Amino acid sequence: MKKGFLIAGLLGLLSSCTTTPPTIGDPAPQLTDRRAEQFYQDVFSQYSDRAEIYDGFDTRVFAGATFQTMPFREARVQRQAQFQFLPRPRVEELLAKERNEEAQFHEFWLGVHVNDYRFEDFGRKNTIWRIVLLTPSMEVEPASIERLGRSNLAMRSFYPYMGVFWIAYRVRFPKVLTDGTPVIPPTASHVHLRLASTLGHAELRVHAR
């Protein structure tokens, strides 16, 4: 009898665990052109990763990050152009803006879903979180963290790991140190984005270029 109660209790505990964030709302939009959609998803996967931070069986934080390399920026602009039927001059204008931004920063799109809203303070001055870029040669803190707001369908069309209740951030790191040393060495194949606090830590691994 006691064994039966223990099994029932364990099953009840497992059934109450949070392993995935809520999946409320419409699915992320996709292109009708299957080849174009697959191409974007392949590029997206190369520069994106997901991770979770657990407290026992419960997941406290879901995170997804995408490194804004120039290949990804180009794929994202082309995807936007296909969704919105943008004219070629507008596409070239957007690409020029992306090249200018990429030349200035190593930038990540960071999406998070935090079960307790008190811990969703990544962009605040006194945040509980420490975010760093880990490269083969160094660890670098952000130059800026900008809260972009709650996820919407437009965001999810580019970053499908995000759900309705996720929050988006723009995290920027310097390209070079004050002495001119590149933050990401030319030989690096991958880099990591680390999120760490008293709740735990996660590292998201992506291609470096």
Backbone as JSON, one array per atom type, in Angstrom:
{
  "sequence": "MKKGFLIAGLLGLLSSCTTTPPTIGDPAPQLTDRRAEQFYQDVFSQYSDRAEIYDGFDTRVFAGATFQTMPFREARVQRQAQFQFLPRPRVEELLAKERNEEAQFHEFWLGVHVNDYRFEDFGRKNTIWRIVLLTPSMEVEPASIERLGRSNLAMRSFYPYMGVFWIAYRVRFPKVLTDGTPVIPPTASHVHLRLASTLGHAELRVHAR",
  "N": [[0.84, -1.21, 0.0], [1.9, 1.28, 0.87], [3.91, 1.54, -1.02], [2.39, 1.88, -3.32], [1.2, 4.37, -2.8], [3.49, 5.97, -2.84], [4.34, 5.75, -5.52], [2.13, 6.85, -6.81], [2.26, 9.42, -5.76], [4.68, 10.3, -6.83], [4.11, 10.26, -9.56], [2.18, 12.2, -9.62], [3.68, 14.42, -8.92], [5.46, 14.58, -11.09], [3.67, 15.1, -13.14], [2.95, 17.67, -12.61], [5.13, 19.16, -13.19], [6.97, 21.7, -14.91], [7.86, 21.59, -18.12], [7.78, 22.6, -20.67], [7.17, 25.81, -22.11], [4.01, 27.66, -22.1], [1.96, 27.0, -24.95], [0.25, 28.81, -26.32], [-1.85, 30.4, -28.71], [-1.43, 31.34, -32.23], [0.57, 29.35, -34.5], [4.04, 30.0, -35.42], [4.46, 32.11, -38.26], [5.04, 30.89, -41.61], [6.82, 30.7, -44.75], [5.2, 30.29, -47.92], [6.62, 29.22, -49.98], [8.32, 26.36, -50.04], [11.04, 25.68, -50.36], [12.35, 28.1, -49.89], [11.54, 28.49, -47.27], [12.74, 26.3, -45.98], [15.42, 26.89, -46.44], [15.74, 29.22, -44.9], [15.22, 28.19, -42.34], [17.36, 26.45, -42.04], [19.58, 28.21, -41.99], [18.86, 29.71, -39.78], [18.94, 27.74, -37.75], [21.67, 27.24, -37.64], [22.74, 29.48, -36.4], [21.42, 29.71, -34.0], [20.27, 28.76, -30.71], [18.84, 26.88, -27.97], [17.95, 26.8, -24.48], [17.37, 25.71, -21.07], [16.68, 26.61, -17.66], [16.62, 24.95, -14.67], [14.77, 24.15, -11.67], [14.97, 21.73, -9.69], [12.47, 19.58, -10.73], [11.08, 21.51, -12.03], [10.96, 24.03, -14.57], [12.49, 27.05, -14.61], [13.34, 29.08, -16.31], [13.08, 29.59, -19.78], [15.03, 29.88, -22.65], [16.07, 31.34, -25.72], [18.41, 32.04, -28.27], [19.82, 33.99, -30.9], [22.5, 34.49, -32.98], [23.44, 37.39, -34.55], [24.81, 37.26, -37.18], [26.3, 38.25, -40.34], [25.5, 36.5, -42.49], [23.12, 35.46, -41.35], [21.62, 37.82, -40.96], [21.24, 38.62, -43.61], [19.66, 36.5, -44.54], [17.43, 36.86, -42.92], [16.49, 39.4, -43.74], [15.85, 38.82, -46.41], [13.79, 37.02, -45.95], [11.91, 38.68, -44.71], [11.44, 40.33, -46.9], [10.16, 38.55, -48.62], [7.84, 37.9, -47.2], [6.6, 40.43, -47.1], [6.58, 41.34, -49.69], [8.57, 43.15, -50.62], [9.99, 45.86, -52.5], [12.96, 45.82, -54.61], [14.8, 48.07, -54.17], [14.15, 48.78, -51.52], [14.86, 46.47, -50.15], [17.64, 46.47, -50.55], [18.24, 48.77, -49.11], [17.59, 47.96, -46.49], [19.46, 45.89, -46.19], [21.86, 47.34, -46.3], [21.66, 48.79, -43.93], [21.76, 46.68, -42.11], [24.36, 45.72, -42.57], [25.86, 47.87, -41.66], [25.21, 47.89, -38.91], [26.12, 45.35, -38.16], [28.84, 45.67, -38.47], [29.53, 47.15, -36.31], [28.87, 45.9, -33.86], [28.85, 42.73, -32.05], [26.02, 41.03, -32.07], [23.18, 39.7, -30.37], [19.98, 38.25, -30.64], [17.84, 37.75, -28.05], [15.53, 35.66, -26.61], [13.24, 35.12, -23.97], [11.41, 33.17, -21.61], [10.07, 33.47, -18.57], [9.02, 31.94, -15.68], [8.35, 33.2, -13.28], [7.59, 36.45, -13.05], [9.13, 38.3, -11.68], [11.75, 37.73, -12.06], [12.33, 38.42, -14.6], [14.19, 40.5, -15.64], [16.26, 41.26, -17.31], [17.26, 43.47, -18.73], [17.56, 45.51, -16.92], [19.26, 47.84, -14.7], [20.07, 46.86, -12.19], [19.86, 44.11, -12.48], [19.32, 40.6, -11.73], [20.68, 38.94, -13.32], [23.61, 37.85, -15.04], [25.04, 38.35, -18.07], [27.14, 37.08, -20.53], [29.43, 36.97, -23.28], [31.09, 34.23, -24.45], [34.11, 33.4, -25.83], [36.67, 31.6, -27.68], [38.94, 32.85, -26.67], [38.35, 34.7, -24.67], [36.14, 36.27, -22.2], [33.37, 38.33, -22.38], [31.5, 41.15, -21.37], [28.22, 42.6, -22.0], [27.84, 45.46, -24.2], [25.46, 46.74, -24.32], [22.06, 46.12, -23.31], [18.93, 45.71, -24.51], [15.53, 45.9, -23.95], [13.04, 44.64, -25.94], [10.4, 43.98, -25.86], [7.21, 42.2, -25.57], [6.68, 39.08, -27.21], [5.49, 38.87, -30.59], [3.6, 38.05, -33.58], [5.15, 38.86, -35.74], [7.78, 38.88, -34.71], [7.98, 36.17, -34.09], [7.9, 35.01, -36.56], [10.45, 35.23, -37.44], [11.97, 34.25, -35.34], [11.28, 31.43, -34.33], [11.4, 29.94, -31.94], [10.27, 31.42, -29.98], [7.41, 32.05, -27.92], [4.0, 33.07, -27.21], [4.1, 34.36, -24.71], [6.71, 35.09, -24.38], [9.6, 37.24, -23.95], [11.48, 39.63, -25.72], [14.89, 40.55, -26.27], [17.6, 42.72, -27.2], [20.92, 42.11, -27.37], [24.06, 43.43, -27.19], [27.51, 43.21, -27.95], [30.94, 44.35, -27.79], [32.96, 44.55, -30.77], [35.71, 44.65, -30.85], [38.39, 44.9, -28.43], [39.64, 47.6, -26.32], [42.31, 47.74, -26.95], [42.37, 46.92, -29.52], [42.17, 44.21, -29.97], [40.48, 41.49, -31.44], [37.28, 40.45, -30.33], [36.08, 38.01, -30.99], [38.1, 35.59, -32.13], [39.65, 35.07, -35.39], [39.87, 32.33, -35.92], [37.89, 31.06, -34.54], [35.25, 28.75, -34.24], [32.83, 28.42, -32.94], [30.78, 30.2, -30.55], [29.65, 31.09, -27.22], [26.72, 32.11, -25.49], [26.21, 33.09, -22.31], [23.93, 32.85, -19.65], [23.47, 33.73, -16.35], [22.6, 33.41, -12.92], [21.41, 33.54, -9.48], [19.4, 31.74, -9.77], [20.32, 29.82, -11.44], [22.17, 28.67, -14.35], [22.7, 28.97, -17.91], [24.01, 27.99, -21.08], [24.24, 29.0, -24.38], [25.01, 27.78, -27.49], [26.45, 28.71, -30.54], [27.24, 29.0, -34.07], [30.16, 30.79, -34.99], [30.47, 32.42, -37.21]],
  "CA": [[0.0, 0.0, 0.0], [2.78, 2.44, 0.92], [4.58, 1.65, -2.32], [1.42, 2.44, -4.26], [1.08, 5.81, -2.53], [4.72, 6.63, -3.29], [4.31, 5.83, -6.98], [1.09, 7.83, -7.18], [2.74, 10.75, -5.44], [5.72, 10.66, -7.79], [3.46, 10.56, -10.84], [1.52, 13.5, -9.47], [4.72, 15.44, -8.96], [5.96, 14.72, -12.46], [2.63, 15.69, -14.0], [2.85, 19.1, -12.32], [6.39, 19.81, -13.57], [6.95, 22.55, -16.09], [8.94, 21.21, -19.03], [7.68, 23.44, -21.86], [6.36, 27.0, -21.85], [2.68, 27.58, -22.71], [1.94, 27.1, -26.41], [-1.03, 29.45, -26.64], [-1.8, 31.29, -29.87], [-1.16, 30.79, -33.55], [1.96, 28.95, -34.75], [4.85, 31.0, -36.11], [4.22, 32.14, -39.71], [6.03, 30.31, -42.5], [6.67, 31.04, -46.17], [4.53, 29.27, -48.74], [7.68, 28.6, -50.78], [8.94, 25.39, -49.15], [12.49, 25.75, -50.45], [12.77, 29.31, -49.2], [11.33, 28.26, -45.84], [13.77, 25.38, -45.5], [16.69, 27.61, -46.45], [15.79, 30.1, -43.73], [15.31, 27.38, -41.12], [18.73, 25.93, -41.96], [20.45, 29.3, -41.54], [18.42, 30.01, -38.41], [19.44, 26.7, -36.85], [23.12, 27.36, -37.54], [23.1, 30.6, -35.54], [20.49, 29.76, -32.87], [20.28, 27.66, -29.75], [17.87, 27.0, -26.89], [18.38, 26.22, -23.21], [16.46, 25.89, -19.95], [17.24, 26.62, -16.31], [15.7, 24.14, -13.88], [14.77, 24.09, -10.22], [14.42, 20.39, -9.52], [11.73, 19.17, -11.91], [10.45, 22.68, -12.64], [11.78, 24.9, -15.41], [12.29, 28.45, -14.23], [13.6, 29.97, -17.45], [13.31, 29.08, -21.13], [15.75, 30.91, -23.39], [16.53, 31.09, -27.08], [19.25, 33.14, -28.73], [20.26, 33.92, -32.29], [23.63, 35.36, -33.25], [23.13, 38.19, -35.74], [25.92, 37.3, -38.15], [25.84, 38.8, -41.61], [24.68, 35.52, -43.22], [21.76, 35.39, -40.79], [20.94, 39.08, -41.24], [20.81, 38.59, -45.0], [18.54, 35.56, -44.64], [16.27, 37.48, -42.26], [15.97, 40.46, -44.61], [15.2, 38.18, -47.56], [12.53, 36.46, -45.45], [11.01, 39.82, -44.57], [11.08, 40.78, -48.24], [9.21, 37.6, -49.18], [6.58, 38.06, -46.48], [5.99, 41.74, -47.33], [6.71, 41.69, -51.1], [9.31, 44.42, -50.66], [10.72, 46.14, -53.75], [14.4, 45.62, -54.49], [15.49, 49.18, -53.51], [13.92, 48.71, -50.07], [15.68, 45.35, -49.65], [19.03, 46.95, -50.51], [18.32, 49.72, -48.01], [17.62, 47.18, -45.26], [20.73, 45.18, -46.12], [22.9, 48.31, -45.97], [21.5, 49.05, -42.49], [22.25, 45.5, -41.39], [25.83, 45.68, -42.68], [26.38, 48.92, -40.8], [25.07, 47.46, -37.53], [26.98, 44.19, -37.93], [30.22, 46.13, -38.41], [29.76, 47.84, -35.04], [28.66, 45.06, -32.68], [28.41, 41.35, -32.06], [24.67, 41.2, -31.54], [22.32, 38.54, -30.19], [18.57, 38.33, -30.29], [17.6, 36.87, -26.92], [14.14, 35.49, -26.21], [13.14, 34.42, -22.7], [10.14, 32.95, -20.95], [10.37, 33.29, -17.16], [7.77, 31.57, -15.0], [8.08, 34.21, -12.26], [7.91, 37.72, -13.72], [10.11, 39.08, -10.92], [13.09, 37.4, -12.54], [12.45, 38.86, -16.0], [14.74, 41.85, -15.51], [17.56, 41.16, -17.98], [17.74, 44.75, -19.23], [17.61, 46.53, -15.87], [20.59, 48.14, -14.19], [20.38, 46.0, -11.05], [19.36, 42.78, -12.8], [19.93, 39.46, -11.06], [21.34, 38.14, -14.34], [24.88, 38.26, -15.67], [25.11, 37.83, -19.43], [28.46, 37.27, -21.11], [29.8, 36.27, -24.51], [32.28, 33.41, -24.26], [34.79, 33.06, -27.07], [37.84, 30.77, -27.34], [40.04, 33.6, -26.08], [37.97, 35.63, -23.61], [34.77, 36.43, -21.72], [33.08, 39.75, -22.56], [30.17, 41.58, -20.93], [27.54, 43.37, -23.05], [27.9, 46.92, -24.29], [24.1, 47.19, -24.06], [20.97, 45.15, -23.33], [17.72, 46.49, -24.79], [14.27, 45.14, -23.91], [12.24, 44.95, -27.12], [8.99, 43.78, -25.56], [6.6, 40.87, -25.65], [6.66, 38.44, -28.52], [4.33, 38.99, -31.47], [3.73, 37.16, -34.74], [6.28, 39.29, -36.58], [9.0, 38.35, -34.09], [7.98, 34.7, -34.15], [8.15, 34.59, -37.94], [11.91, 35.17, -37.6], [12.55, 33.52, -34.21], [10.15, 30.55, -33.99], [11.44, 29.36, -30.6], [9.52, 32.28, -29.08], [5.98, 31.84, -27.8], [3.2, 34.27, -26.97], [4.46, 35.04, -23.47], [8.15, 35.34, -24.33], [10.08, 38.61, -24.04], [12.65, 39.75, -26.6], [15.96, 41.49, -25.93], [18.75, 42.88, -28.1], [22.14, 42.13, -26.54], [25.19, 43.8, -28.04], [28.86, 43.11, -27.41], [31.92, 45.02, -28.65], [33.66, 43.72, -31.75], [37.13, 44.63, -30.48], [38.73, 45.52, -27.16], [40.25, 48.93, -26.45], [43.64, 47.62, -27.55], [42.23, 46.46, -30.9], [42.08, 42.74, -30.06], [39.14, 41.03, -31.78], [36.6, 39.67, -29.3], [35.98, 36.66, -31.55], [39.27, 35.39, -33.0], [39.32, 34.57, -36.73], [39.86, 30.87, -35.98], [36.79, 30.52, -33.73], [34.15, 28.11, -34.98], [31.61, 28.61, -32.16], [30.82, 31.03, -29.36], [28.57, 30.79, -26.29], [26.08, 33.17, -24.73], [25.91, 32.53, -20.99], [23.01, 33.54, -18.75], [23.74, 33.18, -15.03], [22.08, 34.11, -11.74], [21.2, 32.62, -8.37], [18.44, 30.73, -10.22], [21.03, 28.82, -12.23], [22.82, 29.23, -15.52], [22.54, 28.28, -19.19], [24.91, 28.44, -22.15], [23.69, 28.77, -25.71], [26.15, 27.63, -28.38], [26.11, 29.0, -31.94], [28.37, 29.19, -34.98], [30.76, 32.1, -34.8], [30.41, 33.28, -38.39]],
  "C": [[0.87, 1.26, 0.0], [3.49, 2.65, -0.41], [3.66, 2.27, -3.35], [1.25, 3.93, -4.08], [2.3, 6.57, -3.01], [4.74, 6.8, -4.79], [3.3, 6.86, -7.44], [1.56, 9.24, -6.91], [3.79, 11.23, -6.42], [5.12, 11.03, -9.14], [2.76, 11.91, -10.77], [2.52, 14.63, -9.54], [5.22, 15.68, -10.37], [4.94, 15.39, -13.36], [2.5, 17.17, -13.78], [4.1, 19.86, -12.72], [6.2, 20.63, -14.83], [8.13, 22.18, -16.98], [8.91, 22.0, -20.33], [6.85, 24.66, -21.52], [4.99, 26.86, -22.51], [2.73, 27.78, -24.22], [0.6, 27.65, -26.85], [-0.84, 30.34, -27.86], [-1.47, 30.57, -31.16], [0.3, 30.35, -33.67], [2.72, 30.05, -35.49], [4.6, 30.96, -37.62], [5.37, 31.52, -40.49], [5.77, 30.75, -43.93], [5.95, 29.92, -46.91], [5.51, 28.55, -49.65], [8.48, 27.67, -49.87], [10.46, 25.46, -49.18], [13.02, 26.98, -49.71], [12.62, 29.16, -47.69], [12.42, 27.36, -45.26], [15.13, 26.06, -45.45], [16.81, 28.49, -45.21], [15.97, 29.28, -42.46], [16.72, 26.8, -40.95], [19.7, 26.99, -41.46], [20.14, 29.64, -40.08], [18.99, 29.01, -37.41], [20.94, 26.81, -36.62], [23.52, 28.41, -36.51], [22.2, 30.74, -34.31], [20.67, 28.56, -31.96], [19.23, 27.95, -28.68], [18.43, 26.32, -25.64], [17.32, 26.49, -22.16], [17.25, 25.93, -18.65], [16.21, 25.98, -15.39], [15.86, 24.4, -12.38], [14.13, 22.76, -9.87], [13.77, 19.94, -10.81], [11.14, 20.36, -12.67], [11.44, 23.48, -13.47], [11.47, 26.35, -15.05], [12.42, 29.4, -15.41], [13.76, 29.15, -18.72], [14.0, 30.21, -21.89], [16.09, 30.42, -24.79], [17.33, 32.28, -27.54], [19.68, 32.9, -30.16], [21.35, 34.96, -32.51], [23.39, 36.06, -34.58], [24.37, 38.35, -36.63], [25.4, 37.89, -39.46], [25.08, 37.78, -42.44], [23.26, 35.41, -42.67], [20.99, 36.67, -41.08], [20.42, 39.1, -42.68], [19.62, 37.66, -45.19], [17.28, 36.15, -44.03], [15.65, 38.57, -43.12], [15.26, 39.86, -45.82], [13.87, 37.55, -47.15], [11.49, 37.56, -45.29], [10.51, 40.29, -45.93], [10.04, 39.86, -48.87], [7.85, 37.7, -48.5], [5.85, 39.33, -46.91], [6.03, 42.19, -48.79], [7.41, 43.04, -51.27], [9.98, 44.62, -52.01], [12.22, 46.06, -53.52], [15.13, 46.8, -53.84], [15.32, 49.16, -51.99], [14.75, 47.59, -49.45], [17.15, 45.79, -49.54], [19.24, 47.94, -49.37], [18.41, 48.99, -46.66], [18.94, 46.44, -45.09], [21.88, 46.12, -45.76], [22.85, 48.65, -44.48], [22.04, 47.88, -41.67], [23.77, 45.42, -41.43], [26.47, 46.71, -41.74], [26.33, 48.5, -39.33], [26.0, 46.29, -37.22], [28.44, 44.59, -37.78], [30.56, 46.74, -37.05], [29.72, 46.93, -33.82], [28.56, 43.58, -33.05], [27.05, 41.37, -31.36], [23.92, 39.87, -31.46], [20.88, 38.99, -30.01], [18.36, 37.31, -29.18], [16.12, 36.85, -26.6], [14.07, 34.69, -24.93], [11.68, 34.26, -22.28], [10.47, 32.59, -19.51], [9.07, 33.03, -16.42], [7.37, 32.56, -13.91], [8.54, 35.56, -12.82], [8.95, 38.55, -12.98], [11.53, 38.86, -11.43], [13.31, 37.8, -14.0], [12.93, 40.31, -16.0], [16.09, 41.97, -16.21], [18.12, 42.52, -18.39], [17.87, 45.82, -18.17], [19.0, 46.67, -15.29], [20.99, 47.18, -13.08], [19.83, 44.59, -11.25], [20.06, 41.69, -11.99], [20.79, 38.65, -12.02], [22.69, 38.74, -14.76], [24.95, 37.56, -17.02], [26.5, 38.1, -19.97], [28.56, 36.49, -22.42], [31.1, 35.54, -24.25], [32.85, 33.04, -25.62], [35.99, 32.19, -26.71], [38.95, 31.52, -26.62], [39.64, 34.48, -24.9], [36.5, 35.53, -23.24], [34.46, 37.92, -21.73], [31.66, 40.05, -22.1], [29.54, 42.48, -21.99], [27.86, 44.86, -23.01], [26.52, 47.5, -24.0], [23.15, 46.0, -24.09], [19.68, 45.95, -23.45], [16.49, 45.58, -24.78], [13.39, 45.57, -25.08], [10.76, 44.69, -26.92], [8.51, 42.36, -25.77], [6.55, 40.38, -27.09], [5.36, 38.72, -29.26], [4.57, 38.11, -32.69], [4.89, 37.55, -35.63], [7.59, 38.76, -36.02], [9.09, 36.85, -34.28], [8.2, 34.19, -35.57], [9.64, 34.48, -38.22], [12.58, 34.31, -36.53], [11.48, 32.56, -33.66], [10.25, 29.85, -32.65], [10.63, 30.2, -29.61], [8.04, 31.92, -29.09], [5.29, 33.15, -27.46], [3.69, 35.05, -25.76], [5.96, 35.28, -23.32], [8.44, 36.83, -24.44], [11.37, 38.64, -24.86], [13.61, 40.82, -26.1], [16.97, 41.56, -27.07], [19.98, 43.03, -27.22], [23.33, 42.36, -27.46], [26.5, 43.75, -27.28], [29.82, 43.85, -28.33], [32.56, 44.03, -29.62], [35.14, 43.56, -31.4], [37.3, 45.26, -29.11], [39.39, 46.87, -27.4], [41.63, 48.89, -27.08], [43.59, 47.1, -28.98], [42.12, 44.96, -31.07], [40.66, 42.33, -30.42], [38.55, 40.19, -30.65], [36.44, 38.22, -29.74], [37.17, 36.46, -32.48], [38.88, 34.78, -34.34], [39.21, 33.05, -36.83], [38.69, 30.24, -35.22], [35.7, 29.92, -34.61], [32.81, 28.32, -34.28], [31.85, 29.59, -31.02], [29.62, 30.65, -28.49], [28.03, 32.07, -25.68], [25.66, 32.56, -23.4], [24.96, 33.45, -20.22], [23.2, 32.92, -17.37], [23.17, 34.07, -13.94], [21.98, 33.11, -10.61], [20.17, 31.55, -8.72], [19.11, 29.58, -10.94], [21.67, 29.48, -13.43], [22.53, 28.36, -16.76], [23.53, 28.85, -20.18], [24.32, 28.04, -23.49], [24.83, 28.84, -26.72], [25.73, 27.84, -29.83], [27.39, 29.09, -32.77], [28.87, 30.63, -34.89], [30.65, 33.02, -36.01], [29.76, 32.53, -39.54]]
}
